[in-house]
Amino acid sequence: MTISRSLTSFAAFVALVALAVMLTGCGATSDNGGASKENHMDAPESTAAVYKSNCVSCHGSELQGRIGPGTNLQQVGSRMSEQDIVAQIEQGDGGTMPGFKDQLTDEQIAGLAAWLAGKK
């Protein structure tokens, strides 16, 4: 009977520790005075799906850029207008970024451009 109680108490302790560890991740903060980390992937679901399928391999899951020069998109709306972003997506940059006019619909391009233009 004592062994059974010990095992039950130990199992409860382990469960409590596991719960505490899981809950610790829920309140994660950044180094900006306790405010939560900015979420760069706040796109509408359909736009997020297009981005993940076509853009994430070069521009990263947090718009941080992964390969090539100038691929960080976290504040692209401060550098480019929505129309400029549309042109960039359609035609590419003549270097590292290919054009996507033949792979994406006009609606998909417009959705990406509108979302990215808001990144300031």
C-alpha positions in Angstrom: 0.0 0.0 0.0 2.8 2.4 0.8 4.5 1.8 -2.6 1.2 2.5 -4.4 0.8 5.8 -2.5 4.4 6.7 -3.3 3.9 6.0 -7.0 0.7 8.0 -7.1 2.3 10.9 -5.3 5.3 10.7 -7.7 3.0 10.6 -10.8 1.1 13.6 -9.5 4.4 15.5 -8.9 5.6 14.7 -12.4 2.3 15.8 -13.9 2.4 19.0 -11.9 6.0 19.7 -13.1 5.1 19.0 -16.7 2.1 21.3 -16.5 4.3 24.1 -15.0 6.8 23.7 -17.9 4.1 23.8 -20.5 2.5 26.9 -19.0 5.8 28.7 -18.8 5.9 28.8 -22.6 2.5 30.5 -22.7 3.7 33.7 -21.1 6.9 34.2 -23.2 8.1 37.8 -23.5 10.7 39.5 -25.4 13.4 42.0 -24.3 11.2 45.0 -25.0 10.0 45.6 -21.5 7.8 42.6 -21.2 5.7 43.1 -24.3 5.1 40.0 -26.4 7.1 39.4 -29.5 5.6 41.0 -32.6 4.0 38.4 -34.9 5.0 39.1 -38.5 2.8 36.3 -39.8 -0.5 38.0 -39.1 -1.8 37.5 -42.7 -5.2 36.3 -43.6 -5.3 32.6 -43.9 -5.3 32.4 -47.7 -2.5 35.0 -48.0 -0.5 33.1 -45.3 -0.9 29.9 -47.3 0.3 31.5 -50.5 3.3 33.0 -48.6 4.2 29.7 -47.0 3.9 27.8 -50.4 5.9 30.3 -52.4 7.9 32.8 -50.3 9.0 31.3 -47.0 12.0 29.4 -48.3 13.8 32.6 -49.2 12.0 35.2 -46.9 11.7 33.1 -43.8 8.8 32.1 -41.5 9.0 35.5 -39.7 9.7 37.6 -42.8 13.3 37.8 -41.5 15.0 36.9 -44.8 17.0 33.8 -45.4 19.0 34.0 -48.6 20.1 36.8 -50.9 20.5 40.5 -50.3 17.5 42.6 -49.0 15.1 39.7 -48.5 14.0 40.8 -45.0 10.3 41.8 -45.4 9.6 42.8 -41.8 9.3 46.5 -42.7 9.0 46.3 -46.5 6.0 48.6 -46.4 8.3 51.4 -45.2 10.5 50.9 -48.3 8.0 50.0 -51.1 4.5 51.0 -52.0 1.8 48.3 -52.6 2.2 48.9 -56.3 5.9 48.4 -56.1 5.5 45.2 -54.2 3.0 43.9 -56.8 5.6 44.6 -59.5 8.3 42.9 -57.5 6.2 39.8 -57.0 5.1 39.7 -60.6 8.5 40.4 -62.3 11.1 39.5 -59.7 14.2 41.6 -59.2 16.2 40.5 -62.1 18.6 38.8 -59.8 17.9 36.5 -56.9 14.1 36.8 -56.8 12.2 35.2 -59.7 8.9 36.6 -60.9 5.7 34.8 -59.9 3.2 36.2 -62.5 2.9 32.8 -64.1 2.6 30.9 -60.8 0.2 33.1 -58.8 -3.2 34.6 -59.6 -3.7 38.3 -59.7 -5.8 37.9 -56.5 -3.0 36.1 -54.7 -0.4 38.7 -55.7 -2.7 41.5 -54.7 -3.3 39.8 -51.3 0.4 39.4 -50.7 1.2 42.9 -51.7 -1.5 44.5 -49.6 -0.4 42.5 -46.5 3.3 43.2 -47.1 2.6 47.0 -47.7 1.3 47.1 -44.2 4.6 45.9 -42.8 6.1 49.2 -41.5 
